């Protein structure tokens, strides 16, 4: 086997040169590409009796990639969206391979020709205001952990921030004096600023206390050990809160709730309040206005108001016999003008 055809050196160069150095992709995208390749190599080991260090580019054919994608959906239970995400990483890898070695141009083209599968967009779940209130009522604010939980839930609802953005929020990115706001570094390394409600400012002041004067790169939300809270910790915190809130608000049991659900709820409630759709786009950090327009499509309350605005009120004169009898008089009147 020619060493230059080993898969490993191409993978290393792709991740270090293409993904990190040349394209400067975000850390989450880097990890997604790494995990996709790791899963592919593990599939090669399990199904083709090949050690990762001995896998060659020639071994990873279009047929192998298709089998790997089927494995993701059937054995691992991945969704179509996850399957497409893994395939996009493999496409990117083999485009890189084709550029580096001309002999692999056709080989790479066959793999890149594997199409992404179309899938219906998932239903966009959101919470109504009473359900948000039920979540906020759960934390016991008399203790430090309850104060942290309440501040975190309120902050998610106020800003519509993603779980990762909230976990990585630094003290220096929060302004609590004039023009209170929080600054986020979102997807694609785009920076945006969200205003904070006076109540959110008060709660954050109580949470941070003397830390406001401390290191500005320290994370706002910490766990019980004083370490930065991770996005997984935020998911767990919300899951516990939902379980308790469902005891008094049974409607929560029928919904699959994540931090992104609260983000959707923020958008829908802003829209109901009359906030311009373009302002909501900037608030949430969406690149395309199409993404934000989805909130107008899913909001049943706004649809009901639109239906009520064009509803027929009172009798339909076209079906009224007396109206038909009066018609000739009207025609005579018009003819006399």
TORBA-329565 format. One record per residue (C-alpha): residue in three letters; x, y, z; residue number from 1. Coordinates in pm, whole numbers, m for minus. Layout:
BEGIN
('ALA'; (X; Y; Z); NUM)
...
END
This chain:
BEGIN
('UNK'; (0; 0; 0); 1)
('UNK'; (137; 341; m92); 2)
('UNK'; (165; 548; 224); 3)
('UNK'; (36; 864; 56); 4)
('UNK'; (m292; 677; m6); 5)
('UNK'; (m349; 601; 361); 6)
('UNK'; (m665; 765; 487); 7)
('UNK'; (m515; 887; 816); 8)
('UNK'; (m274; 1151; 676); 9)
('UNK'; (m554; 1303; 467); 10)
('UNK'; (m782; 1318; 770); 11)
('UNK'; (m514; 1488; 977); 12)
('UNK'; (m438; 1745; 708); 13)
('UNK'; (m807; 1806; 646); 14)
('UNK'; (m882; 1881; 1011); 15)
('UNK'; (m570; 2085; 1085); 16)
('UNK'; (m518; 2267; 754); 17)
('UNK'; (m857; 2290; 585); 18)
('UNK'; (m1099; 2308; 878); 19)
('UNK'; (m894; 2502; 1132); 20)
('UNK'; (m619; 2697; 952); 21)
('UNK'; (m771; 2779; 612); 22)
('UNK'; (m1145; 2799; 676); 23)
('UNK'; (m1127; 2890; 1047); 24)
('UNK'; (m1454; 2711; 1120); 25)
('UNK'; (m1614; 2736; 1463); 26)
('UNK'; (m1522; 2490; 1735); 27)
('UNK'; (m1864; 2324; 1713); 28)
('UNK'; (m1822; 2265; 1338); 29)
('UNK'; (m1471; 2131; 1397); 30)
('UNK'; (m1607; 1883; 1651); 31)
('UNK'; (m1890; 1784; 1420); 32)
('UNK'; (m1645; 1705; 1137); 33)
('UNK'; (m1417; 1517; 1377); 34)
('UNK'; (m1703; 1308; 1515); 35)
('UNK'; (m1834; 1226; 1167); 36)
('UNK'; (m1495; 1093; 1058); 37)
('UNK'; (m1457; 905; 1386); 38)
('UNK'; (m1791; 730; 1329); 39)
('UNK'; (m1692; 644; 972); 40)
('UNK'; (m1362; 489; 1087); 41)
('UNK'; (m1539; 294; 1360); 42)
('UNK'; (m1781; 161; 1097); 43)
('UNK'; (m1486; 54; 880); 44)
('UNK'; (m1333; m132; 1177); 45)
('UNK'; (m1657; m309; 1271); 46)
('UNK'; (m1778; m401; 923); 47)
('UNK'; (m1462; m437; 716); 48)
('UNK'; (m1216; m580; 970); 49)
('UNK'; (m972; m298; 905); 50)
('UNK'; (m764; m115; 1163); 51)
('UNK'; (m803; 266; 1151); 52)
('UNK'; (m431; 308; 1079); 53)
('UNK'; (m455; 75; 778); 54)
('UNK'; (m763; 225; 611); 55)
('UNK'; (m678; 356; 264); 56)
('UNK'; (m862; 620; 66); 57)
('UNK'; (m945; 349; m190); 58)
('UNK'; (m1129; 152; 81); 59)
('UNK'; (m1375; 434; 145); 60)
('UNK'; (m1587; 398; m166); 61)
('UNK'; (m1927; 544; m247); 62)
('UNK'; (m2080; 205; m164); 63)
('UNK'; (m1911; 204; 178); 64)
('UNK'; (m2034; 558; 250); 65)
('UNK'; (m2390; 462; 154); 66)
('UNK'; (m2371; 160; 385); 67)
('UNK'; (m2238; 385; 661); 68)
('UNK'; (m2530; 625; 617); 69)
('UNK'; (m2777; 336; 632); 70)
('UNK'; (m2603; 218; 950); 71)
('UNK'; (m2651; 562; 1106); 72)
('UNK'; (m3024; 559; 1045); 73)
('UNK'; (m3106; 194; 1112); 74)
('UNK'; (m2860; 81; 1380); 75)
('UNK'; (m2788; 412; 1556); 76)
('UNK'; (m3138; 555; 1509); 77)
('UNK'; (m3014; 889; 1374); 78)
('UNK'; (m3257; 1130; 1209); 79)
('UNK'; (m3235; 1235; 846); 80)
('UNK'; (m3095; 1571; 959); 81)
('UNK'; (m2810; 1399; 1148); 82)
('UNK'; (m2748; 1168; 854); 83)
('UNK'; (m2719; 1471; 624); 84)
('UNK'; (m2485; 1643; 869); 85)
('UNK'; (m2248; 1342; 867); 86)
('UNK'; (m2264; 1321; 488); 87)
('UNK'; (m2183; 1693; 452); 88)
('UNK'; (m1865; 1638; 657); 89)
('UNK'; (m1765; 1343; 435); 90)
('UNK'; (m1833; 1550; 122); 91)
('UNK'; (m1607; 1825; 253); 92)
('UNK'; (m1333; 1574; 338); 93)
('UNK'; (m1332; 1414; m7); 94)
('UNK'; (m1342; 1747; m189); 95)
('UNK'; (m1021; 1819; 0); 96)
('UNK'; (m876; 1479; m97); 97)
('UNK'; (m961; 1538; m464); 98)
('UNK'; (m786; 1875; m461); 99)
('UNK'; (m473; 1728; m307); 100)
('UNK'; (m429; 1419; m527); 101)
('UNK'; (m554; 1434; m890); 102)
('UNK'; (m575; 1053; m904); 103)
('UNK'; (m861; 1069; m655); 104)
('UNK'; (m1071; 1327; m839); 105)
('UNK'; (m1308; 1068; m987); 106)
('UNK'; (m1314; 867; m662); 107)
('UNK'; (m1402; 1182; m468); 108)
('UNK'; (m1663; 1288; m723); 109)
('UNK'; (m1849; 957; m679); 110)
('UNK'; (m1870; 1013; m304); 111)
('UNK'; (m1966; 1379; m339); 112)
('UNK'; (m2244; 1273; m578); 113)
('UNK'; (m2426; 1098; m292); 114)
('UNK'; (m2717; 1337; m232); 115)
('UNK'; (m2849; 1475; 91); 116)
('UNK'; (m3191; 1334; 171); 117)
('UNK'; (m3487; 1563; 188); 118)
('UNK'; (m3687; 1558; 507); 119)
('UNK'; (m3988; 1745; 636); 120)
('UNK'; (m3880; 2019; 876); 121)
('UNK'; (m3949; 1923; 1238); 122)
('UNK'; (m4246; 2075; 1411); 123)
('UNK'; (m4145; 2392; 1593); 124)
('UNK'; (m4251; 2354; 1955); 125)
('UNK'; (m4298; 2658; 2175); 126)
('UNK'; (m4448; 2734; 2515); 127)
('UNK'; (m4735; 2969; 2589); 128)
('UNK'; (m4689; 3236; 2854); 129)
('UNK'; (m4859; 3039; 3137); 130)
('UNK'; (m4624; 2747; 3066); 131)
('UNK'; (m4319; 2976; 3084); 132)
('UNK'; (m4454; 3113; 3412); 133)
('UNK'; (m4487; 2757; 3543); 134)
('UNK'; (m4119; 2690; 3468); 135)
('UNK'; (m4010; 3013; 3637); 136)
('UNK'; (m4213; 2927; 3946); 137)
('UNK'; (m4021; 2603; 4010); 138)
('UNK'; (m3681; 2722; 4146); 139)
('UNK'; (m3664; 2790; 4519); 140)
('UNK'; (m3503; 3134; 4513); 141)
('UNK'; (m3422; 3131; 4885); 142)
('UNK'; (m3102; 2932; 4817); 143)
('UNK'; (m2807; 3002; 4586); 144)
('UNK'; (m2884; 2712; 4349); 145)
('UNK'; (m3247; 2820; 4317); 146)
('UNK'; (m3133; 3176; 4245); 147)
('UNK'; (m2900; 3045; 3974); 148)
('UNK'; (m3171; 2829; 3819); 149)
('UNK'; (m3425; 3112; 3816); 150)
('UNK'; (m3174; 3359; 3670); 151)
('UNK'; (m3077; 3111; 3397); 152)
('UNK'; (m3438; 3032; 3296); 153)
('UNK'; (m3532; 3401; 3298); 154)
('UNK'; (m3223; 3488; 3094); 155)
('UNK'; (m3303; 3220; 2832); 156)
('UNK'; (m3657; 3354; 2796); 157)
('UNK'; (m3551; 3721; 2790); 158)
('UNK'; (m3279; 3682; 2528); 159)
('UNK'; (m3380; 3374; 2329); 160)
('UNK'; (m3015; 3269; 2352); 161)
('UNK'; (m2892; 2925; 2248); 162)
('UNK'; (m2771; 2688; 2521); 163)
('UNK'; (m2410; 2716; 2405); 164)
('UNK'; (m2427; 3097; 2394); 165)
('UNK'; (m2565; 3105; 2747); 166)
('UNK'; (m2306; 2861; 2880); 167)
('UNK'; (m2022; 3064; 2728); 168)
('UNK'; (m2155; 3404; 2841); 169)
('UNK'; (m1883; 3598; 3025); 170)
('UNK'; (m1939; 3855; 3298); 171)
('UNK'; (m1782; 4120; 3073); 172)
('UNK'; (m2043; 4054; 2804); 173)
('UNK'; (m2326; 4165; 3034); 174)
('UNK'; (m2403; 4537; 3075); 175)
('UNK'; (m2630; 4608; 3371); 176)
('UNK'; (m2609; 4987; 3400); 177)
('UNK'; (m2718; 5218; 3118); 178)
('UNK'; (m2882; 5035; 2825); 179)
('UNK'; (m2877; 4690; 2993); 180)
('UNK'; (m2788; 4420; 2742); 181)
('UNK'; (m2606; 4092; 2682); 182)
('UNK'; (m2357; 4039; 2401); 183)
('UNK'; (m2334; 3700; 2229); 184)
('UNK'; (m2094; 3540; 1987); 185)
('UNK'; (m2334; 3325; 1787); 186)
('UNK'; (m2320; 3094; 1489); 187)
('UNK'; (m2067; 3186; 1224); 188)
('UNK'; (m1886; 3400; 1485); 189)
('UNK'; (m2148; 3673; 1442); 190)
('UNK'; (m2184; 3909; 1738); 191)
('UNK'; (m2525; 4037; 1845); 192)
('UNK'; (m2659; 4229; 2143); 193)
('UNK'; (m2992; 4164; 2317); 194)
('UNK'; (m3162; 4407; 2555); 195)
('UNK'; (m3241; 4295; 2909); 196)
('UNK'; (m3560; 4358; 3100); 197)
('UNK'; (m3530; 4555; 3427); 198)
('UNK'; (m3634; 4243; 3620); 199)
('UNK'; (m3362; 4038; 3446); 200)
('UNK'; (m3106; 4305; 3537); 201)
('UNK'; (m3213; 4291; 3902); 202)
('UNK'; (m3191; 3910; 3911); 203)
('UNK'; (m2848; 3905; 3743); 204)
('UNK'; (m2716; 4164; 3988); 205)
('UNK'; (m2823; 3943; 4276); 206)
('UNK'; (m2668; 3638; 4113); 207)
('UNK'; (m2333; 3796; 4026); 208)
('UNK'; (m2286; 4023; 4329); 209)
('UNK'; (m1915; 4096; 4381); 210)
('UNK'; (m1827; 3898; 4068); 211)
('UNK'; (m1929; 4201; 3862); 212)
('UNK'; (m1603; 4365; 3977); 213)
('UNK'; (m1396; 4049; 3930); 214)
('UNK'; (m1241; 3889; 3618); 215)
('UNK'; (m1447; 3988; 3316); 216)
('UNK'; (m1380; 3661; 3133); 217)
('UNK'; (m1540; 3454; 3409); 218)
('UNK'; (m1859; 3272; 3310); 219)
('UNK'; (m2188; 3412; 3437); 220)
('UNK'; (m2354; 3077; 3507); 221)
('UNK'; (m2167; 2824; 3721); 222)
('UNK'; (m2251; 2483; 3867); 223)
('UNK'; (m2257; 2391; 4236); 224)
('UNK'; (m1878; 2336; 4232); 225)
('UNK'; (m1818; 2687; 4103); 226)
('UNK'; (m1716; 2560; 3757); 227)
('UNK'; (m1861; 2697; 3432); 228)
('UNK'; (m2198; 2545; 3352); 229)
('UNK'; (m2195; 2353; 3023); 230)
('UNK'; (m2471; 2332; 2763); 231)
('UNK'; (m2534; 1976; 2881); 232)
('UNK'; (m2582; 2110; 3232); 233)
('UNK'; (m2835; 2361; 3100); 234)
('UNK'; (m3027; 2081; 2928); 235)
('UNK'; (m3032; 1877; 3251); 236)
('UNK'; (m3140; 2176; 3458); 237)
('UNK'; (m3430; 2245; 3221); 238)
('UNK'; (m3534; 1878; 3216); 239)
('UNK'; (m3555; 1874; 3597); 240)
('UNK'; (m3751; 2198; 3596); 241)
('UNK'; (m3998; 2072; 3336); 242)
('UNK'; (m4057; 1751; 3534); 243)
('UNK'; (m4152; 1953; 3844); 244)
('UNK'; (m4357; 2212; 3655); 245)
('UNK'; (m4556; 1937; 3482); 246)
('UNK'; (m4708; 1845; 3819); 247)
('UNK'; (m4904; 2171; 3817); 248)
('UNK'; (m4915; 2226; 3440); 249)
('UNK'; (m4995; 1887; 3278); 250)
('UNK'; (m4975; 2033; 2924); 251)
('UNK'; (m4595; 2033; 2960); 252)
('UNK'; (m4591; 1652; 2962); 253)
('UNK'; (m4703; 1639; 2599); 254)
('UNK'; (m4418; 1862; 2479); 255)
('UNK'; (m4054; 1784; 2417); 256)
('UNK'; (m3886; 2082; 2579); 257)
('UNK'; (m3525; 2190; 2537); 258)
('UNK'; (m3345; 2526; 2569); 259)
('UNK'; (m3424; 2578; 2201); 260)
('UNK'; (m3794; 2547; 2283); 261)
('UNK'; (m3761; 2850; 2509); 262)
('UNK'; (m3580; 3029; 2225); 263)
('UNK'; (m3877; 2954; 1998); 264)
('UNK'; (m4113; 3074; 2271); 265)
('UNK'; (m3930; 3406; 2297); 266)
('UNK'; (m3965; 3462; 1923); 267)
('UNK'; (m4335; 3375; 1914); 268)
('UNK'; (m4414; 3598; 2213); 269)
('UNK'; (m4220; 3889; 2061); 270)
('UNK'; (m4416; 3842; 1739); 271)
('UNK'; (m4745; 3842; 1929); 272)
('UNK'; (m4643; 4164; 2100); 273)
('UNK'; (m4611; 4335; 1763); 274)
('UNK'; (m4233; 4337; 1732); 275)
('UNK'; (m4118; 4365; 1371); 276)
('UNK'; (m4003; 4035; 1217); 277)
('UNK'; (m3669; 4185; 1111); 278)
('UNK'; (m3603; 4298; 1469); 279)
('UNK'; (m3672; 3943; 1589); 280)
('UNK'; (m3427; 3812; 1327); 281)
('UNK'; (m3155; 4038; 1465); 282)
('UNK'; (m3259; 3952; 1825); 283)
('UNK'; (m3214; 3578; 1764); 284)
('UNK'; (m2912; 3607; 1535); 285)
('UNK'; (m3070; 3444; 1229); 286)
('UNK'; (m2882; 3488; 903); 287)
('UNK'; (m3192; 3454; 687); 288)
('UNK'; (m3529; 3618; 735); 289)
('UNK'; (m3685; 3293; 608); 290)
('UNK'; (m3586; 3122; 932); 291)
('UNK'; (m3759; 3388; 1139); 292)
('UNK'; (m4071; 3382; 921); 293)
('UNK'; (m4137; 3026; 1041); 294)
('UNK'; (m4254; 3168; 1374); 295)
('UNK'; (m4537; 3354; 1204); 296)
('UNK'; (m4642; 3029; 1037); 297)
('UNK'; (m4660; 2821; 1357); 298)
('UNK'; (m4829; 3071; 1589); 299)
('UNK'; (m5188; 2947; 1625); 300)
('UNK'; (m5297; 3253; 1821); 301)
('UNK'; (m5200; 3489; 1539); 302)
('UNK'; (m5369; 3259; 1287); 303)
('UNK'; (m5688; 3267; 1497); 304)
('UNK'; (m5678; 3648; 1508); 305)
('UNK'; (m5629; 3664; 1131); 306)
('UNK'; (m5924; 3428; 1082); 307)
('UNK'; (m6142; 3635; 1315); 308)
('UNK'; (m6053; 3951; 1124); 309)
('UNK'; (m6207; 3813; 805); 310)
('UNK'; (m6494; 3621; 963); 311)
('UNK'; (m6848; 3684; 840); 312)
('UNK'; (m7051; 3861; 1106); 313)
('UNK'; (m7431; 3871; 1103); 314)
('UNK'; (m7666; 3751; 832); 315)
('UNK'; (m7552; 3677; 481); 316)
('UNK'; (m7775; 3905; 270); 317)
('UNK'; (m7721; 3693; m38); 318)
('UNK'; (m7919; 3415; 131); 319)
('UNK'; (m8188; 3651; 262); 320)
('UNK'; (m8510; 3619; 55); 321)
('UNK'; (m8613; 3974; 147); 322)
('UNK'; (m8287; 4102; 4); 323)
('UNK'; (m8366; 3930; m327); 324)
('UNK'; (m8712; 4091; m333); 325)
('UNK'; (m8559; 4436; m290); 326)
('UNK'; (m8316; 4385; m574); 327)
('UNK'; (m8548; 4507; m853); 328)
('UNK'; (m8613; 4834; m668); 329)
('UNK'; (m8239; 4883; m645); 330)
('UNK'; (m8193; 4813; m1015); 331)
('UNK'; (m8473; 5060; m1098); 332)
('UNK'; (m8301; 5318; m885); 333)
('UNK'; (m7972; 5264; m1062); 334)
('UNK'; (m8136; 5284; m1405); 335)
('UNK'; (m8293; 5617; m1316); 336)
('UNK'; (m7959; 5784; m1245); 337)
END
